[in-house]
């Protein structure tokens, strides 16, 4: 997502030109909302949707880009694995090569990283022993995965009506979880937001601090920045000024979360979400950061788009972050629902 779109969708102080543009696009947003609602209502859990032999838990969101789906997939997969459940992850693979249909697991070489995309790489390499099925035909992968897994996590599955889900975990993020509340292209919503959370779902709000808590969510998580470290796990000193390279859907939100954690971001280079990172560019950015007396840092998702064998990676640090529940009781109730669905 470009920075001006992020501002138009999520920033109350985006300025009159962007506010006027969103207002002009409202009729198109209303038309999109009607079409999306009608289409999804007829398909969701309909007779033509595939029913897996094992439970399917989807992780998705109502808004485009940057909703915290990947951290939630990792959170759930780790918890289910700790309950001795065999997990499989199905992911479309944004940024993957066209037509790819592939099963990956563990540490990936650079060629495979390029084939399957950054999100699949991050999930596979973080979980290590959990198979990740990458490709547009998730029904075909669900049929394969259900023969070995106890439960399937369907990444970005809220609008994926071809597979019946047993539970939807819907992620919202930041101080404006639904942005300006409008549907595309006037706002960030992929479909109209229901008046309340559906019965077979959990609305999880990912926040920087408790002041951002949204009253309509079932529970909140903080996206905690655990540390900033290089490939050797050497941690960066907290007072180090940062030169941030960020190729995610909402780069401004990433920058704000880092600064909220007490770090100084002296410069940010926003890249296209899921876009390729080339070694000459990385070398140039590293030189720029070093000349400015800064450490070059990237998100873990950006780090999944490069070759760890490049010499520049010895001098680059990654943001190591993860979800922490804000309320123990709410999290226990959430996990109880997941346990019931997954047969724990």
Secondary structure, 3 states (H helix, E strand, C coil): CCHHHHHHHHCCCCCHHHHHHHHHCHHHHHHHHHHHHHHHHHHCCCCCCECCCCEEEEEECCECCCCCHHHHHHHHHHHHHHCCCCEEEEECCCCCCCCCEEEECCCCCHHHHHHHCHHHHHHHHHHCCCEEEEECCHHHHHHHHCCCCCEEEEECCCCCCCECCCEEEEEEECCCCCCCCCECCCCCECCCCCCCCCCCEEEEEEECCHHHCCCCCCEEEEEEEEEEECCCCCECCCCCCEEEEECCCCHHHHHHHHHHCCCCEEEEEECCCCCCCCHHHHHHHHHHHHHCCCEEEEEHHHHCCCCCCCHHHHHCEEEEEEEEECCHHHHHHHHHHHHHHHCC
